[in-house]
Amino acid sequence: MSEKLLSGKTAVISGGSHGLGKSVAAQLAALGADLVLLARSAERLDAAADELRAHGSRVLPLVCDVADRGAVQAAAAQIMAETGRVDVLVNNAGIPAPRTFAETTLDDWDAVIGTNLSSAFYLTRALWDALVASGAGYVITISGTAGVRGGGSPAYGSAKFGLTGLNHAIAQAGKDAGVRATILYPGGMDTGWRGAPIGKPRVESMDPDEVARLVAHLVTSPPEFVVNEAVLNPLSSPFL
Ligand SMILES: NC(=O)c1ccc[n+]([C@@H]2O[C@H](COP(=O)([O-])OP(=O)(O)OC[C@H]3O[C@@H](n4cnc5c(N)ncnc54)[C@H](OP(=O)(O)O)[C@@H]3O)[C@@H](O)[C@H]2O)c1
């Protein structure tokens, strides 16, 4: 997909400085999109932005804790002031959580629900008018297989299940405004998640660049239909 199908468009990617978010950013930049990357670490954001500018795209790295609604409001205002438009929003930022009920503290719950669920509403709400004004807005939400089967972690599973409801609501709100919404439920990706070593065999762990190619395909697909949701798994663990 080398054609610049997203030329003149702006994509906002939460957690765009690392892992899947950075892979998505690279795919969309290769298609000509200008990028806004949101994350907490300025150092990682700046490094990612420098790398991504090699595609010729404008890249705006914004330090923003997306679990902080005030920070999201401020970021949205800056995005509109500096880019004037938003065509694609990728709600991707996420953090891991304690795996069991007994290990999960109230602080863990707040942090994981804030980062993995509330952030997606804050961002989509704050950028909604721009997505509608795009005429062909697209909201991609990154869940995980924990959003289909739970998985034991109360905070992580609840956040990922919550994103399913949010994706439905975004799709309903967007249908008459030309805003499409897709939720992806990926299984294990090779991003160093939970400190896992990177470089696992591809049948065991998916390459985030390949998952990102699906995102690029979706946002450049014909606007007459929408893929509501997709579950993605490594070959070794199909169907969860
Ligand atoms: N990797 C997997 O195996 C896997 C499987 C299923 C689903 N997922 C989901 O895929 C998404 C991406 O995961 P990943 O593996 O690519 O993660 P990752 O490599 O750890 O990257 C996470 C990104 O999100 C940013 N981030 C985290 N908390 C943030 C906050 N409060 N505000 C703004 N940015 C924040 C991080 O930057 P800063 O730390 O600098 O903020 C980083 O850019 C997540 O939603 C995750 O739940 C991952």
PDBQT file of the ligand as one rigid body, heavy atoms in Angstrom, charges set to zero:
ROOT
HETATM    1  N1  LIG A 301       1.137  -6.283  23.516  1.00  0.00    +0.000 N 
HETATM    2  C1  LIG A 301       0.185  -7.176  23.648  1.00  0.00    +0.000 C 
HETATM    3  O1  LIG A 301       0.442  -8.391  23.744  1.00  0.00    +0.000 OA
HETATM    4  C2  LIG A 301      -1.259  -6.715  23.629  1.00  0.00    +0.000 A 
HETATM    5  C3  LIG A 301      -2.261  -7.691  23.491  1.00  0.00    +0.000 A 
HETATM    6  C4  LIG A 301      -3.585  -7.287  23.433  1.00  0.00    +0.000 A 
HETATM    7  C5  LIG A 301      -3.921  -5.957  23.499  1.00  0.00    +0.000 A 
HETATM    8  N2  LIG A 301      -2.936  -5.024  23.659  1.00  0.00    +0.000 N 
HETATM    9  C6  LIG A 301      -3.340  -3.625  23.725  1.00  0.00    +0.000 C 
HETATM   10  O2  LIG A 301      -2.704  -2.921  22.685  1.00  0.00    +0.000 OA
HETATM   11  C7  LIG A 301      -2.498  -1.564  23.092  1.00  0.00    +0.000 C 
HETATM   12  C8  LIG A 301      -1.038  -1.200  22.868  1.00  0.00    +0.000 C 
HETATM   13  O3  LIG A 301      -0.237  -2.112  23.590  1.00  0.00    +0.000 OA
HETATM   14  P1  LIG A 301       1.349  -2.188  23.352  1.00  0.00    +0.000 P 
HETATM   15  O4  LIG A 301       1.740  -3.587  23.608  1.00  0.00    +0.000 OA
HETATM   16  O5  LIG A 301       1.703  -1.534  22.079  1.00  0.00    +0.000 OA
HETATM   17  O6  LIG A 301       1.839  -1.283  24.600  1.00  0.00    +0.000 OA
HETATM   18  P2  LIG A 301       3.261  -0.562  24.832  1.00  0.00    +0.000 P 
HETATM   19  O7  LIG A 301       4.298  -1.064  23.908  1.00  0.00    +0.000 OA
HETATM   20  O8  LIG A 301       3.491  -0.629  26.313  1.00  0.00    +0.000 OA
HETATM   21  O9  LIG A 301       2.953   0.959  24.453  1.00  0.00    +0.000 OA
HETATM   22  C9  LIG A 301       1.970   1.656  25.162  1.00  0.00    +0.000 C 
HETATM   23  C10 LIG A 301       1.898   3.075  24.643  1.00  0.00    +0.000 C 
HETATM   24  O10 LIG A 301       0.863   3.755  25.382  1.00  0.00    +0.000 OA
HETATM   25  C11 LIG A 301       1.425   4.909  26.036  1.00  0.00    +0.000 C 
HETATM   26  N3  LIG A 301       0.710   5.138  27.297  1.00  0.00    +0.000 N 
HETATM   27  C12 LIG A 301       0.575   4.312  28.358  1.00  0.00    +0.000 A 
HETATM   28  N4  LIG A 301      -0.144   4.921  29.318  1.00  0.00    +0.000 NA
HETATM   29  C13 LIG A 301      -0.476   6.152  28.852  1.00  0.00    +0.000 A 
HETATM   30  C14 LIG A 301      -1.195   7.259  29.375  1.00  0.00    +0.000 A 
HETATM   31  N5  LIG A 301      -1.740   7.244  30.617  1.00  0.00    +0.000 N 
HETATM   32  N6  LIG A 301      -1.319   8.372  28.622  1.00  0.00    +0.000 NA
HETATM   33  C15 LIG A 301      -0.774   8.430  27.374  1.00  0.00    +0.000 A 
HETATM   34  N7  LIG A 301      -0.091   7.417  26.821  1.00  0.00    +0.000 NA
HETATM   35  C16 LIG A 301       0.059   6.295  27.555  1.00  0.00    +0.000 A 
HETATM   36  C17 LIG A 301       2.910   4.555  26.216  1.00  0.00    +0.000 C 
HETATM   37  O11 LIG A 301       3.735   5.698  26.358  1.00  0.00    +0.000 OA
HETATM   38  P3  LIG A 301       4.109   6.304  27.812  1.00  0.00    +0.000 P 
HETATM   39  O12 LIG A 301       4.404   5.133  28.707  1.00  0.00    +0.000 OA
HETATM   40  O13 LIG A 301       5.272   7.197  27.568  1.00  0.00    +0.000 OA
HETATM   41  O14 LIG A 301       2.894   7.056  28.242  1.00  0.00    +0.000 OA
HETATM   42  C18 LIG A 301       3.186   3.848  24.878  1.00  0.00    +0.000 C 
HETATM   43  O15 LIG A 301       3.339   4.808  23.850  1.00  0.00    +0.000 OA
HETATM   44  C19 LIG A 301      -2.945  -1.473  24.553  1.00  0.00    +0.000 C 
HETATM   45  O16 LIG A 301      -4.240  -0.947  24.609  1.00  0.00    +0.000 OA
HETATM   46  C20 LIG A 301      -2.945  -2.928  25.008  1.00  0.00    +0.000 C 
HETATM   47  O17 LIG A 301      -3.875  -3.161  26.048  1.00  0.00    +0.000 OA
HETATM   48  C21 LIG A 301      -1.611  -5.369  23.727  1.00  0.00    +0.000 A 
ENDROOT
TORSDOF 0
